């Protein structure tokens, strides 16, 4: 079993680092002018992975803030995973050929199952499936719409198509610093038998320790955003805590 991985998050909008509350573009806080500088700071604290999201891209359905992602992939020692606005194989290849380690398919996983299956069979472990859940149902398109599919149903179907890594975001907790939906995360890991990265709600080092306790159930990591930006703890402290 691989190590429990901390993924510091950089959400990009208009070339800046921002955080939204529950995915709401009207509830935005800007935390930095340079996504690359933020990535560099996380890498310098020892982050092995950095999670980047192109919020403009997610809304537009095309790559917009990709230059920062590629710069981070090329210049930093950390591995980069990117989500937001990835709708075509050209998008996937654009990142993978330029040193990005993992590309996240989110809305496309729901709206375009054939495309998703093709990408999984072709790029396998370099594809993560991002599942955004609201009350157990799948939300798509920047969380603006909720489908009738349950998160677990989608997870199982995609695991059968070769998905190895899932990123599960509970919209209710995202940006709220209210603690992660541990039950939902563990349920997904157990239902799919694959690796699940928890996203949303992480507010304390204790939350990370709690999630790590389910490592042997398939919870392989956690994405941390707002807690870092509001100085609840640092990347360095988080890494030390989960290494202990």
N, C-alpha and C positions, 0 to 999 in steps of 0.2 A: 504493500500500500504506500502510495507516495505521501509526501509530507502534506500537512494541512497548510494551504497557501493563503496568504493575505494579499488581496488585490486592491491597492489604493486606487480610487476612482478619479478620473478627470472627465468632467462633462463639459463639452465645448459648444459655445454658442457665440456667433459673431467674433470668432477668434479669441475669445476670453474663456477663463475657467469659471463655470457657474454651477450653482446647485438649484434644482427646482424642488418644490414641495409637492409630493404625490404626482410628479410628472406634469404639473401645471405650469405652462409657459408664462402665465401672468404672476406666478409667485417665484420670482427668480432673485437670487443673490449672487453678485459677482465676487469671486474670491481671488482673482488674479488676472493680470493682463496677458500672461503668456502660458499657454498649455505646456509648451516645451520646458520652460523653467520649472513649472510645477512637477513635471515628470522627472526632471533632473534631480530635484530636491528629494523626491520619493526614492529614486534609484540610489542616491547618495546615502540614504538612511538604511539601505540594504534590501529594498524591495526586489524580489526576483521577478515579479510580474507587475505590470501596470494595466489597469482596465480603462480604456478610453472610449468615450461615447460622443459621436457627432450628432448633437441634438438638432442642429439645422438640417443635417442630412436625413435624420429620422422623419422630420416633418416634410421635407421636400421630396424624399424618395430618391435622392442622389447624393454622391459624395461632395461635401462642401469643405469640411475642416481637415481634409486628409493630409495636408502638408505637414501639420504638427505631428501627426501620428507617424508618418514616414521618417521625419527627422528624429523622433524619439527612438524608433526601431533601429535606425542606422547609427546613432551617436551614443546611445546609452547601453549599459551592460544588461539592463532588464529586458525581459520578454514583454511584448506588447500584445494585448488582445483588443480588437476594435469592434464596436457595434454602431449602428445608426446609418441608414441610407444604403444598405447593401442589398441590392435587389437583383443583380445580374451576375453571371459568371465573370464578366469583365471587372466588376467591382471586387469580387473575391480575389481574382488573379492580380489585380492592381496592387492590393496590399501584400499578398503572399510573396509575390516576386520582389517586393521591396523590403523584405526582412521582417514583416509583421508575422508573429508566430501563430496567431489564431484569429479567425474572423467569426463574428457572431451573427447568426441569422435570427431575426426576431419576427417582425410582422410577416416576412416572406415565408416563415415556417408554417404559418396558418393559411395565408392567402394563396400560396403557390407550392403545394405539397410536392408536385413533380420536380420542380426546380430544386427544392430542398433535398429530395432523395438523390437527385443527380449529383449535387454538391457533396453530399455525404459519401456517396460511393466513390467519388473522384478524389476528394481531399480529406476524408475521414477525420482523423484526430485534430486536424487544423481548423475544423468547423465546430463551433459551439452553438447550441440552440438556446436562444434566450426566450424564456417563457415568462410573460408578465401575467400575473393572476390577480383577479379581483373577485373576492368571495368564492375562490376555487375555480372560477371560469377564466378562460383565456381572454386577455385584452390585447388589442392590436392597434397598429397605426398610431404610435406615440400615445397609447393608452386612451385614445379618444373613443374607441369603440370596444364593446365587449361581445365576444362570440358566444355561441351556445356550447362550445366544446369545453370540457373540463380540462384543467391543466394536466391532470394525471392521464387522461385519455390521450391527449396530444403527446405527452412524454413517452407513453408506452408505444404508440404508433411509430414515433421517430426512432426510438431505441431499436425497434424491429428493423428499421431502415439503415441502421448503422451508426446512429448518434452515440457518442461516447461521453460527451460533456454537456451538461445542462446548466444554465444560469437561471435560477428561479427568483423572480422579484415579486414580492407581495406589495401591491400598490398601496394597500392600506397603511403599511408601515414605512414606505419609502420617504426619506427626508424628514421623518417625524421623530427620530431618535427615541422610538418607543420600544425598542427590542425587536429582534427578528421573529418571524413566524416559524419557530423551530419545528413544530408539528408538521406544517405544510412541506417544509424542506425535506425532513426525514421521510415523510410519506412518499414524496417524489423519488427519492433515492431508492427506497425499498421497492416501489412499484416498477421502476425501470431497471434496477440492478446496475445502474450506471453512476458516474461521478456527478455530483450536484454541487454547484457553487451557490452559496446563499447570498442574496442581495436584498437590501432594504431594511432599515430600522436599527442597524447596529449602532449602539450608543455607548458601549462600555467594553473594557477588556473582558469583563465577566461574560458578556454576550459571545465573545470569540471562544472563550474556554468552554462554554456550554455547547456551542456548535461543534467544537473539536471533539467533544465526548462522543459524537456520532460519526466519527471518522470511519470506523469499521462498518458502518451502515452505508457508506458511500458519500458522506458529506466531505468534500475534498477541499473546500476553501470558502472564503467569505470576501465579498466586495465591501470596502469601507469608504464612505464618502464624507457625509456631513460631520461625522464624529471627528474626523481629522481636521476639517476646515473650521470647526468651532472649538478646536483645541481640547477635546475631551481626552485625547491621547495622541501620541505620535506614531508614525509608521514603525520607528525603531522599537518603541515600547510594545506595540502589537506583535512584532516579530519575536521579541524576547519572550513575551508571554506564551505564545503558542509553541515555542521551542522547548520550554521547560518541561 
